[in-house]
Amino acid sequence: MPLRPAGPLRGRQHRYAADGCVITPRVQDPGVGPLRGAVYYTDGQLEDDARLVIALARTAAAHGADVLTRCAATDLREDRLTLTDETTGESVEARGTVVSATGVWAGEHDPSLRISPSRGSHLVVRAEALGCPSAVFTAPVPGHFGRFVFALPQSDGLVLVGLTDDAAPGVDGIAPPVPESDEDFLLATINRALERPLTRQDVVGRFAGLRPLVLPTPSGGSTGGTKRRIGRHGFGERREHGASGDLSEGAERALVEAGATADVSRRHLLIDEPGRPLTIAGGKLTTYRTMAEDAVDAACRRLGTDRECRTRTLPLVGAAPREVLARLEEPTRLVRRYGTEAGRVAELGRRYPRFAGPVAEGVAYTGAEMLFGVLAEGALTVEDLVERRTRTSFVESAVPAAREVAAQVLELATT
């Protein structure tokens, strides 16, 4: 569960080598020898991206939104679209102000967009393989200034090693595969900073996601509205694409054609033109609230209302000040993941003892969490529970047993 910092994050600090060895025990420079020093900095960390997405949807529902899953949207227009129930095949036309926020699929709904999916691959290893680090550490990618591979400790005894940044045209947007070349690259790069190299035998899982990078297109053909690539570099500050420090349009296209997307802009694009749906595309997970604000404000302008987006001050379901969360009696792990709703999950474990423990060896997710996923979070299938309400699928050996528990949970919830 994301938390708001109690105050400003501490600035960068130089530390002695001994300090670095305590928090990242296996780190050293193989070409030089033992660690000679460290630079320590603080940053925000997301506990679980699946939990964030579900919390966002449930928060929207709490404020009056209807959340439809397994529903395809086609024939998007300015004020209407067609919705199709993918379980029954039934279709209906819905009317209202249409906003397309469809990620790597945005180009399917707006032919004027050029979306270049960029694959970000991750490896999952046990924390023990890296000496149980208590801080993120990075290894520079040779020959690429400012690009790194990181090792990100998780709260469940795992470490994520990532990530790649390569063009991935035509790849499955739901479950993009991790090619062996990505695995080789990540291992070779992170091993440059380790005293004991990781091997394929240390990898317990792998996963990838796609970044919806928006490529520049000719500005002609506008119907009098606005098409803006937006980057926020401070409160209220916006820059147009092509400002100082950006790559030229031709340079971005050349990079994508060569399969190298690391230097292509991550800033988002808002399209607001008469006769077309609003489109918000590109961007990053870390700027999702800024993107939401821009899209909602544009929708309000179309509706002729002066109401503004409230996302800057709107807490997600389960969120609370640190002092409130600290007083909760539930296990710290549940509080980190569910906030003030941790008690509801724990109660399910007490009510159904067979679901109180882990769903498989080597993972911390419990059957009670899966049951909560069905009862409170709209999960309908085994895949929903194993992949999209928990991240059990990150540990590949745990999936068979977890699927069995998920099936039992669904059976209980539907009887």
Disulfide bonds with the S-S distance in Angstrom:
none
